Amino acid sequence: MPTEILMPALSPTMEEGTLAKWLVKEGDTVSSGDVIAEIETDKATMEFEAVDEGVIGKILVAEGSEGVKVNTPIAVLLEEGESADDIAAAPKAEAKAEAPKAEAAAPAPAAAAAATPAPGAPAPADGTRIFAPPPARRIAADKGLDLAQVKGTGPHGRIVKADVEAAKPGAAAAPAAAAETKAAEAPKAAAMPSGPTADAVRKMYEGREIEEVKLDGMRKTVASRLTEAKQTIPHFYLRKDIKLDALLKFRGQLNKQLEARGVKLSVNDFVIKACALALQAVPDANAVWAGDRIFKLKPSDVAVAVAVEGGLFTPVLKDAEMKSLSALSAEMKDLAGRARTKKLAPHEYIGGSFAISNLGMYGIDNFDAVINPPHGAILAVGAGVKKPVVGADGELTVATVMSVTLSVDHRVIDGALGAELLQAIADNLENPMVMLA
């Protein structure tokens, strides 16, 4: 029977997306791995590849449709020997997008993702139907495999050709439906911040001129994750002033020598390197919260907040302790540039144990940043400003001072450990040549 192509979850936080562009049309033949559409997720615009081979029989969701829920049918794929007459009446995607949020969040019936079982492969006793294309069914029949015992790796637990090729007769795996049921029963964090409804707020400003700004996927995700962070993470804050004069002088010398290579180091590049090395010096602080346990990381994977239109990204510089300042600078420029055009892949902004948020370039002296879960800490970096300080000889002098605040998850890092980490960061920045040793 015809196969429904479902709206994929292209990032861990994606609940709905925009079908930005179809790259195929009805009647086109596609193979597994062919790019068939561009989809805007909560964070980026990504290519969507076909999982199976067949002919695009019907497009259910029009190009440019917004708010398409994950696992909503977006097209119908016809397999060998099938025609458009075989397509059952498909639900209107527009109606689904406009349905109340509670209805949209309800799990789809198991039959919506079902397909006819392979010959010789009976449906499971619980009535769940097998979802697999003809090539996979043929291979299963030849190998004497029971498809009910093969774990599918395709969308919605669909069994693909590679699954049956790798499976051995008699190998058992938990049915995908059971995993989906368990996931559906798991408690979910609130999708949006609590507070008064839009109608209630609108009444408060009745008679006043207002502009209503519709939330896009990124802003909804930012609101949800920051609400979760402030409600569930026990933050505490450590503050320190760091003298930058030695760093600024050293940076000027390096930039002069690197000018021929077209490299220009920023203060932020030094901050990234300083944090990466500090996490190695204080390894117990290089950790994340994992629900009922703590995961300690070996490498220093440092995330850096990048402001983009409508929200922010936190691209991750992996193995930052191993990279030179010039390499970090080039990688950061590349990630930030692609973040602003929403071209980052999920693996480029997911992960890390520690983050940096730098508002110094906006003239902010100091601030408190919100931890990005599951990170253990985030460093808020302010501007470097000239201030009177007492020198080592007791005399009053002027120095360029940068105020930083370390926001710490108390479940992961205790006060003394956080203080040790912040001191290590300060030592690296005040003695920049040590970072090259």
N, C-alpha and C positions, 0 to 999 in steps of 0.2 A: 504494500500500500504506500501511497505518497508519504514522504517524510517531512515533518515540519522543521524548518531551520529556526532556532530560538535565539532571542536576544542574549548575547553572551555576557558573562560577568568578566570584564577585562581588567579589573583591579579588585583587590580585596574589599574595598569600601564601596564599590559600585552597586547601587540598588536600581538605578534607572539610567537611561542614556538617550542621546539624540542620534538618530540615524542620519548622519550628515550627508552621505552620498552613496548611491548604488553604483558599483563598478560593473554590474552585469544587468541584463534585461531578460524579460520572460522569453524562453526559448533557447537561451544560451546553455551550452554544455560546460559543466565545470568538473574539475578533478580535485581530489583531496590536496589541500595546500594552496589552491588558487585563492587570491584575494578577491573577495566579492563585494565588500562594502567598507566604508570608513565610518567609524562610530566615535562620537564624542562621549567620553566617560566623565566621571566626576573630576578628573584631573587632566586628561589629555585627549587628543584625537588619535585614534589607533586604527590600524588595518584589521579587518576581520576575515579569516580564512575559512574556506569550506572544509568540512571534516570528511564528507563522503563525495562520491562521484555521482553524477546524474545530470538532469536537465532542470533549469529553473522553470517550474510550471506556473507559479503565480507569486507575485510580490504582494504581501499583505500590508506592509507598512511603507508609506510613501516617503520619498527622500525629503529630509528636513523635519521629519516628525520628532517632537520633543517629548520627554517624559515617558519613554517606552520602558516598561518594567523588564528587569532581567527575567529570562525564561518565557517571555511573551513570544508567540510565533510571529516571525517577520517575513517569512517566505515559505514556499512549499517546493520541495525537491522531488522530481519524478525519477524513478529508477527504470532500469531497462524493461521494456515491454509495457510501461504505463503511459497513459495519455492524460490530457487535461480533464477528460470526462471522469477520471478516477478521483479527482480532488473533491473531498467532502466540503460542504459549506463551511468556510473558515470564518471565525468570529472577527468582527470588524475591529482592527487595532485601534481606530479612533475611539470607539466606545470604551475599550479597555483603558486607554489613556485618560479618559474623562471620568472613569468610574471613581466612586469615593475611595479615599486612601485605605480605609479598612478593608474594602473589597479587593483592592489591588494587592494588598499585602497578604491576602489569603493564599495558601498553597494551591497550586493548580492540581486538578485531579490527575491521578497516575496515568489514566488512559490518554491524556493529552500528549504524552511523550511516548506512547506505545507504538509498536509495530508488530507485524505478524511473526510468530515464532518460526524458526527454521524447521524444515522437515526433519523428524527424528529428534527434535529438541522440544519436549513438552513444556508448556507454561508452568511456572512454579505453583505449588499447592495453594499459595495465598492469592492466586488470581492475577498476580502481576505479569504483564506481558513483556516479551523480550523486544528490545529496541536495537536492531542491527540491520545493516544493509545486505542485499543479496550476496555480494562477494564474501562477506564475513560468514554468512549462513552456509554458503557452499563449502568453504574451507572447514567449518565446524563439522559439517556432515561427513566430509572426507576423512577427518581425523577422529570421528566418533565422539566429538565433544558435546557435552550438555551445556548449551549457552546460558542456562540458569545459574551455572556455577562459574561463569567467566565474568570478571570484574571489568566493566567498561570504563575507558578513560576519556571518552568523548563528552560533549556537552550533555548535561542532565543524565550522566551515567550511561550514555549510548555506547554500545559495543562497536568498535571499529575494526578494520581488517587486521591491524597490527596486534590487537588484543588476542584474537583467535590464533594468529600465527605464533605468538609467544606462549600461548597456553598449552598445557599438557593434559591429556585425557585423565579425568579423575581429579584434576586440581580444583579445589573448592575456594570460593571467595564469597564474602558476604554480599548479598544482593544490594545493588545501588539504592533500591527503594528504601531499605532499612536505614541506610545512612542518611538519606534525605529526610525520612520521618524523624530520626533522632535530631537532625539539625533544625527541623521545623519546630520541634518541641523545646529546643534550647531557648532560654530567656534572651531577649534582644535588648540592646541599649536603646534608649529613646532616640528616634531619628532626628528630632529637632529639639531645641531648648524649650524648657517649660516656661510658661508666662501667659499673659493675656492673649486672646485670639485676635486675629486681624480685624474682625468686626467690632470687637470691644474697643480696640485702640482707635479705629476709624471714628467711632462715636465721640471719643474724647476730643477729636480735632474737627468735629463737624462745623462747617462754615469757614474753615481755614483752607487756604490753597495748599495742596500737597501733591507730591508726585509719588506714585506707587511703583516700586522697583521689584520686579519679579526675581526670586532667587534662582540662580542657575545651579547646576549640579555641584560645582566647586564650593560655592558659598554655603550650600546646605551641608556639605561634608565638613567644611571648616567649623560651622556652627555646632554640628553634632559632636565632633571630636573634641573641641575645646570645652563644650559643656560637660562631656564625659570626663575630661581631664580635671576640671576644677571640682567636679562633684565626687570623684572617686580617688584622686591622688592626693595624699597628705603632703602638700608642698611645705618646704621651709626654705629660707633664703639666707645666703651668705654674701656679704658685700666686701669689696676691696678696691682700693685705689692703686693703680699700677703706673709707675714712671716709664714714659716712652722715649725719653731723650736718646738713650743708647740705641734703641731700635730704629728710631727715625734717622739717626746718623748712619747706621749700618745699612739700612734700606737704601738711602741715597747713594752710598758707595756701590752697592750691588747693582742698582738700576743703571748707574753710569757704565758699569762694566758689561751689563747685559743689553745695553742699548742696541748694539750691532745685531743682536739676535732678535730684536723686536720684542723683548720681554720687559714688562714693567710690573714689578711686584707691588701689591697693595698691603696695607697694614692688616687687612683681613686674611691675606695669605699667611702671614706670620701667626695670627691668632689660631688659624686652623692647625698649623704645624705644632704650635705650642700645646694645644689641647690634645692632639693625637699623641704626642710624646708624654704628656702628663698622665694620660690613661694607661700608658705602658709603665710609667713609674709608680702608679697607684692602681695596680690591676684589680683590686677588689671593687673599685668604683667603675670599672668598665663592664657594667652589668645592666640588665633589663628586668622588668617585672613580668612574670609569666603566670599570673593567676594564683597558683598555689606553690610557686617556687621561683627562684632567681636563676637566670641564665647569665653566666659570665662569658664574655667574648675574649678571644685571644687577640685578634687584630683590632686596630683602632679605626672603626668605621664611623666617620664624623659627618653628621648632617648639617647643612647650612640653609637657613631660611632665605628664600628668594621671593620678593614681592612681585606679583603678577596682577594683571587686570582682573579684578573680581575675587582675589584671594591670594594664596601663597603656595609655593612648593617647598619641600625640604629635600633637595637632591643629596645623595649620600656619596661622599668621597671615601671609597673603600681602601683599606690598607694605607691610610694617610701617613702613618708613622714611617713607612718605608719610602715615601716619595719625596723628591727634592722640592724646594720652594717653587722653582720654575715649573715643575710638572704639576704641582697642586694648583698653581695660578692658571695654567692653560686648561686644566680639567674643569676648574671652577668656572672659568669664562664660558667654556663650551656648555656645561650643564645649565648655567644661568641663562644663556642665550636661548637654548632649546626649551627651558622652562617657560620663558616669556611667550613663546609661540605654542606652548602646550604640546611639544613634540617628545617629551620624555616617556620612556617605557617604564612600567611599574617597577621593574627591578632596579631602576636608577633612583627612585625616590622612596623605596621601602627598605627598612632595616636600619642599622646603626644603633648605637647605645647612647649617643650623646649628640646634642645639637647646639648650634650657635645662631643667635639672632643679633645682628649688628644694625643698630639705628644711628650709629655715630655720624654717618654721612648726611643724616637729616638734622644734625645739630642737637640731638637728644643727649643730655648729660648722663642720665641713668634711668633704668626702668626695670620692671620685673617681668620676665617672660613666663609663659605657660608651658609646662612640660608636654612634649608630644609623645603620648604613649605608644609603645611600651618603654621608651627611653628612661634612663635613671636620672638624667639631669639635662639642663639647658643653660648655656651661658649667655646672658644679656650684655651686650657690649655698647657702651656709650662713646661719645666723642672725646677725643684727646684735646684738652684745653690747658692753657698756661695758668698755673696756680702758685701761690707762695707756699714753699715747703721748708722745713727745717733740715738742713744738710747734716752730713755725718759729723761735721765739726761743730755742730750746734748753732751755726749761723743761718739766718734766713736767706733763702735763695728762691729762684723761680724755676719751675720744671713743668714739662708737658705731662699732664696726668690724665689717665683714662679710668673712668669708673666702670666696674663690672659687677654684675650680680649673678650668682649661681643659684638657680632654682633647682631644688633637689627633691626627689621622691624618697620620703623617709622610710618607706617599706624596703627600699633597695640600699640606700646609703644613709648611715647615721651622721650625726653632726661632726664628730671628730674626723671621720673619713672624708666627708665633704670638704672640711677645712684643709685637710692634707692635699686633696685634689686641687683646690683653688690656689693654694700656695705654690704647688708645682707649676700650674699655668703661669702664675705671676713670675716665678723664678725664670722660666723660659723666655718670657717677654722682656724682662728687665736685663737678661743676659743673652741676647739673641745669637751670639756666635756659638753658644753651647749647643744650639739646635742643629748646627752643621757638623758637630763632632761625631 
